């Protein structure tokens, strides 16, 4: 049985999570995971910065003649501005397709507990996210964070065996990295700061909560 999916607005989720955290802090002595609050606050900026760096890297590699991304996107124009614009638009379209898949892979790693819901949240700049309104173990939390990055890269590596034009695969690897940057930071943060045996809820952890919740 999968977790029940519900739609929620960002403001509604903020109220829901804060109310539960206030309750859990009193009962279970919940603690934030390292830089979790700051990381969430600047997550959109991190994704934007990673995307800009990714696009800059594609231009650098193309100018050095290492690879030709323009060819991988079927761009015939020699005009650098047009080539860059088409690449940006292509990545934007791929992002719209990619993000729901990314979030669904998170969803598959959520614990399946009766009465616990998962919420789909729509907001900018990421435009969609998914949140599990329950506790999970440190191990499950780490697997949930890293699952989209690893799964998609493994699939891309598998496809690379059958595709001769590796620029297609490399461009998607860059996109996967840029849009997974928050998850990678969160994974390192959680691995470093969450003690063994702890339970996790909304980027906070406790060693006092029973495993039954």
N, C-alpha and C positions, 0 to 999 in steps of 0.2 A: 504494500500500500504506500503510495507516494504522499508527500505532504500536500495538504489542501492549499491551492493557490488562490490568492485574493488580490484585487487591485487596491492600491493606496496612493495617496498624494504625499509628496515629501513632508509637508507640514504635519499631516496626520501621523506619519511614521515617527517624526521627531517627538511628538507628544507621547505616542505609545511607548517608544523605547525609553524616553526619559522617565516616564512614570514607573515602568518596570525596573529600570536601573536604580531608581530611588528606593524602591521596595527591596530589591536584591542586595543593595549596599548595606541596608540595615540587618537583613537576615543572614547573608552569606559573606559579608565583608568583600564585596566586589572591588577589584582593582583594574585600572586601565592597562592595556597591553602596551608597554613602552611608550612610543610616540603616537599611539593610536589616534588620539583626539586631533593632534596637529596634522597627521597624515590624512585623515578624513577631510579636514578643513581645506587642505590644499591638493586633494586628489585630482580635481579637474585641471588645475594648473600643471600638475605632474604629467598627466596624459597629454595635454596640449604641448608642453615642452618636449616630451618624448617624440611626439608626432613631427614637430618642427625639426628636431635633430635627425629623425629618420629621413625626412625629405631632403635635408641638407646633405646627408650622407649619400643619398641616391644621386644627387647632382655631382658631388665630389667624385664618386666612383665612375660616373659617366664621363666627366671631364678628363679624368685620368686615363680613360680608355680601358678600364678594367672590365667593365660590363656596360651594356647598352640597354638601360631601362626603357628608353623610348621604343626600341624595337619590341620589347616584351609587351608593351601596351599598344602595339600596332600604330605608332605615331610616325607619319611620313614627313611631317614638317621639320625643316632645319632651324626654324625660329625657336630660340631657347625659351622665350616667354610662353609660346604656345605649347611646347613640349612640357614645360613645368606645370602649366595650367591643366593640361589633360591628365598628367600624373596625379595632381592634387584632386581633381574631380573623380578620377578612378578610385583613389584611396578612400574618398568620401563615400562613394557608392559601396565599396567593399566593406567599409565600417558599418554601414546601415545593415548589411547582411550579416556581418561577423558578430556584432554585439549580442543579438538575441541567442546565437549559438553559444557564445562564450558564457552567458548567464545561465543557459540551460544546462551546461556542463557543471556549473556550480550547483545547480538545483539537484542534479543526480546524486551528488555526494551528501546532501542533507540527510540527517537521521530521519528515519521513518517512524514517527511517534504519533499515536492516536491523539487527536485533539490539538496538535501543534500545526500552525499555519505557516506558509511561506508567502511573502508579499511581493508583487511586482510593482515597482515604483518607476514612474516616468518623470524625468527631469533633464535639464541641460547641465553640462555639455555632453554627458554620456547618453542621455535621453532614455535609458532604461537600466534598471538594476533589480536585483532580487535579494530579499532579506529573509532569513530564517528566524522565526520568533520563538526560539527555544534554545536550550543548552546543548552543547556537544563537547566531546572530549578533545584534548589537545591534538591527538593524532588525527581525528576526523576533521578538525578545523584546518590543520596543515594540508591534508589531502584535498579538502574542498577548495582552498586558496590556489593550489598549484595545478589542479586538474585541467582547467582550460588551456593553460600555457603548454603543459606537457602533451596533452592529448592532441591538440592541433598541430604542434610541431612534429610529433610522431607521424601523424597522417600526412603532413607535408613531405617529410622525409621519405615516406613510402611512395607518394606520388612522384617524387623526384627520380625514383628508379625508372619510371616509365616515360618521363618527359625529357626531351633532349634540350629544350630551352630552359636552363636553370634559372634565368632571370625571373620567370614567373614565380617559382618557388621562393626565391630569395626575397622578392618584394612582399610576398605574403608572410614570410618569417619576420621581416621588419615590422609589418603591420601588427602581427601577433605580439611581438615584443612591446611595441609602443602602447597598445591597448591593455597589456597585462602588467604594465609597470607598477600600478598600484598594488596588484596582487603579489608581485614579487617582493616589494617593500614590506607588505603586510606579512608575508611568509617569513622573511628574515627576522622581522620584529617579533613575531609570535614564537618562532623557534628559539630565539635568544631569551625572551622574558617570561614565557609561560612555564611554570614548573610542571614536572611530571605528575600525572594524576589530577590535574586541574580541570575544571569545567569552564567552558567559554560561552559568553553571550554578548553580542553587540560590541566586539572589540574590548571586552572586559573579561577578567577571569577570576575564579575563586577556587580554593582548595577545600572549602567547607561545604559545598553543595553535594548532596547524595547523587550517586550515579543513576538513580531512578528518575531524575527529572530531566 
